Structure formats: C-alpha cells, structure tokens
Amino acid sequence: MIISTKRGTPQQEIDKIIKEFEDKGLSVTLIRGTDYNVFGLVGDTTKIDEKLVAANPYVESVTRVSAPYKRANRLFHEADTVVDVNGIKIGGKEKVVVIGGPCSVEGAEQVCQIARQVKAGGGCMLRGGAYKPRTSPYAFQGLGTEGIMDMVKAREETGLPIVSELMSEDKIPEFEEYVDVVQIGARNMQNFNLLKAVGKMHKPVLLKRGLANTIEEWIMSAEYIMAGGNENVMFCERGIRTFEKYTRNTLDLSVIPILKQKSHLPVIIDPSHATGDWRLVEAMSLAAVAAGADGLIIEVHNDPEHAWSDGAQSLKPAKFAQVVEKCRAVARAVGREM
C-alpha cells in the first residue's frame, strides 16, 4: 500500500501516521519529496481500510499495490537507484558501465594481466570467479580464498573494483573484507537463507536471474536482500533456459524495459553466459546498450583456448576493446555515456 500526504503536512502528523501503521505490525518506508511525502507499507495490509486512511485530512491518496514486492517496486521509489561502487555510479540515465574479466581466476599473474587489459580496453571493474558452481563435480571448482587474494592484487595494481560470486554464508566475512561487489549466481537466486544473509552485508549485490525463473520471482529475490537492509542491489540477466540449442541460454533483452518499468534498480546484461559463444557477444552487447542496460559484464581471457573454464564465450582483450568502443557509439546515440 502507498499513502501520500498533502503539501505542508506537519511533522507531528507524519510521525503520527508512521506510528499508527507500525503499531499494526507494518514496516513503513518514508520517501520525502519537495512537495509530498510518500509512505510505503510492507506487511499484511489486508487489515487496513483505505477509506478510513483517506479520511485523514492530511492524506492525499491511498493506493493498494498488487505486486508482492515493495522495496524493489518503482511505485515506492520513483527515481532510479544509483549504486556507488568505489566512486563508480551504476544506474540512472547517464553512464553505462562495463565489467570485464575471466570466468575463473587462474593465478595472480593471469588475473593481473587481464585486469590491465580490461582497464586499457575501457572496463571499469574486474570480474573473476574464485568459487565456481559447476555442473560436474569433476570440473574446476575455483581457487577459493587464493583466487580472491589474487584479485585483490589486481585491484591494487589497476584500481579496478572486483566482482566475484558468493556461494555460501560461511564466506561472507571474506567477501565483506575483500570484494567490492558480491555476485549471487543463477543457481543461488532462490537460496533464500543466503539472500537473507547477504541482506545484512554492506556491499553492493549483483543478482543474476535463475535458469528458469520469471521476472517476478527474480524481483522477489531482490526483495529478500533489500528486506534485510541492503538496498544496493543490481539485476543481472544472463539468459534463461529454453528449447533453443544454438546458444547456451536465451538472452531475454525484454527484461531491460520491463525491469525499468517495474523496479528502480540498475540492470546489467551478461552476453557471455547468455550466448556461450564469443562470436555473439558483440551483437548482444550493442543490443543491450541500445535497449537501455545500465551495464555489461563480459568475460575476457588472454588465452581463451586454454582457459580453465568457459573459454568459448570469452573475448580476447583486443576484441573486448573493440566491443566497448562500438558500444560507446550506441550509448551516445541513445543519449548516454560509456
């Protein structure tokens, strides 16, 4: 439920309204505007009679929200959320960010070299997997803490903030200390205990869409994190599972305008995991920027033929730089920077 008060409502009346709903067991989010104040009520609002609420002379309007998500809902937060990652702003309508790096960290020398190449090619953040969820238990599972510390060295050398996937709650202290953006992978999108724990973290979260999840389920996962207190959440579309076999997954670019309509959170597109083929990454990156994405996360490897994981979808550094340059032209065409 959303309640807006009239212009000039005294502070004591605002406090009275908040207390009234909190006494009913509801969580109240207050958004202050220049002329109006908007209250977002989260909880069981079936007990609230909107006619009685509207009878308050200071209340301008009362609207019931049918969507089950509240904090992630644009109705509660009209302005775009801008997530700040070490001074890099993600979201809003100005800049499109590019995150690049290897699927798996293979050592300090490798990730530092790629970090330098990503930065030179126009990337502003470094991605890398230290803990890898793999379909086969016999596949490379990542270097763990060693991989995280290798990325820290790359950050020290290049200044690029690091993005890495969190797999379990026991690694939260490590990620809180060393990682700049915590990625929640597709397989953990509905790991609700993990989402609740991440909601208590003080790091921005990149939330990937599940393999076969609806947009509403995806937004509800963001709601879990935000309900825990962490409002710095970004969506990441990485393709969904369909019957198509020419690509690894099916990249659903329609999520960009849909999420922009339904939510205020930034939207990042992952063309690498979506297509599974480096030859398709450029076209999908250009399309994503044109459609209004706030950023791209692209796999980059200096020797993809011998990568420890996902080499087939990784761009070589020179190709990455070319893709970023072409995306800049598209960004300018739609009134944004890159």
WOFENSUL-V865709 format. One record per residue. N is the residue number from 0. RES is the residue in one small letter. PSI is psi in whole degrees, 0 to 359 (* if undefined). Layout:
n;res;psi
N;RES;PSI
N;RES;PSI
This chain:
n;res;psi
0;m;141
1;i;130
2;i;128
3;s;141
4;t;161
5;k;160
6;r;136
7;g;13
8;t;125
9;p;151
10;q;323
11;q;330
12;e;322
13;i;314
14;d;323
15;k;318
16;i;314
17;i;313
18;k;321
19;e;317
20;f;326
21;e;326
22;d;339
23;k;7
24;g;14
25;l;150
26;s;130
27;v;123
28;t;120
29;l;125
30;i;115
31;r;130
32;g;177
33;t;318
34;d;334
35;y;158
36;n;137
37;v;130
38;f;128
39;g;122
40;l;126
41;v;130
42;g;199
43;d;94
44;t;4
45;t;336
46;k;355
47;i;127
48;d;108
49;e;335
50;k;322
51;l;322
52;v;316
53;a;341
54;a;342
55;n;124
56;p;344
57;y;354
58;v;129
59;e;315
60;s;157
61;v;126
62;t;127
63;r;138
64;v;121
65;s;333
66;a;140
67;p;347
68;y;143
69;k;305
70;r;328
71;a;357
72;n;133
73;r;335
74;l;331
75;f;343
76;h;86
77;e;321
78;a;148
79;d;135
80;t;135
81;v;117
82;v;128
83;d;118
84;v;96
85;n;40
86;g;349
87;i;122
88;k;125
89;i;123
90;g;177
91;g;198
92;k;14
93;e;289
94;k;141
95;v;125
96;v;155
97;v;126
98;i;129
99;g;157
100;g;177
101;p;154
102;c;312
103;s;138
104;v;127
105;e;5
106;g;163
107;a;315
108;e;316
109;q;310
110;v;330
111;c;319
112;q;314
113;i;322
114;a;317
115;r;319
116;q;323
117;v;315
118;k;316
119;a;330
120;g;359
121;g;3
122;g;149
123;c;355
124;m;157
125;l;125
126;r;151
127;g;138
128;g;125
129;a;330
130;y;116
131;k;120
132;p;116
133;r;145
134;t;320
135;s;134
136;p;349
137;y;353
138;a;162
139;f;127
140;q;3
141;g;162
142;l;355
143;g;222
144;t;323
145;e;318
146;g;320
147;i;316
148;m;330
149;d;321
150;m;326
151;v;319
152;k;320
153;a;322
154;r;318
155;e;325
156;e;322
157;t;339
158;g;0
159;l;126
160;p;152
161;i;142
162;v;126
163;s;155
164;e;129
165;l;129
166;m;334
167;s;157
168;e;328
169;d;344
170;k;2
171;i;315
172;p;322
173;e;316
174;f;324
175;e;324
176;e;322
177;y;336
178;v;143
179;d;323
180;v;125
181;v;119
182;q;131
183;i;117
184;g;170
185;a;320
186;r;343
187;n;10
188;m;328
189;q;29
190;n;85
191;f;327
192;n;320
193;l;318
194;l;318
195;k;319
196;a;319
197;v;331
198;g;340
199;k;356
200;m;167
201;h;28
202;k;147
203;p;150
204;v;131
205;l;109
206;l;110
207;k;149
208;r;142
209;g;165
210;l;326
211;a;43
212;n;147
213;t;165
214;i;321
215;e;319
216;e;321
217;w;313
218;i;323
219;m;328
220;s;321
221;a;322
222;e;322
223;y;315
224;i;314
225;m;326
226;a;335
227;g;352
228;g;348
229;n;106
230;e;356
231;n;73
232;v;139
233;m;137
234;f;146
235;c;112
236;e;123
237;r;20
238;g;149
239;i;161
240;r;123
241;t;192
242;f;351
243;e;137
244;k;353
245;y;342
246;t;160
247;r;315
248;n;178
249;t;116
250;l;118
251;d;88
252;l;347
253;s;342
254;v;335
255;i;301
256;p;329
257;i;312
258;l;324
259;k;328
260;q;318
261;k;329
262;s;166
263;h;2
264;l;150
265;p;155
266;v;122
267;i;142
268;i;136
269;d;90
270;p;343
271;s;304
272;h;330
273;a;316
274;t;325
275;g;10
276;d;117
277;w;334
278;r;343
279;l;350
280;v;318
281;e;309
282;a;317
283;m;329
284;s;315
285;l;317
286;a;322
287;a;317
288;v;317
289;a;327
290;a;351
291;g;16
292;a;148
293;d;350
294;g;168
295;l;146
296;i;114
297;i;135
298;e;131
299;v;133
300;h;138
301;n;344
302;d;68
303;p;334
304;e;337
305;h;20
306;a;147
307;w;343
308;s;143
309;d;38
310;g;329
311;a;337
312;q;6
313;s;139
314;l;144
315;k;154
316;p;319
317;a;320
318;k;321
319;f;314
320;a;321
321;q;318
322;v;316
323;v;318
324;e;318
325;k;322
326;c;328
327;r;319
328;a;319
329;v;318
330;a;316
331;r;322
332;a;332
333;v;16
334;g;28
335;r;171
336;e;167
337;m;*
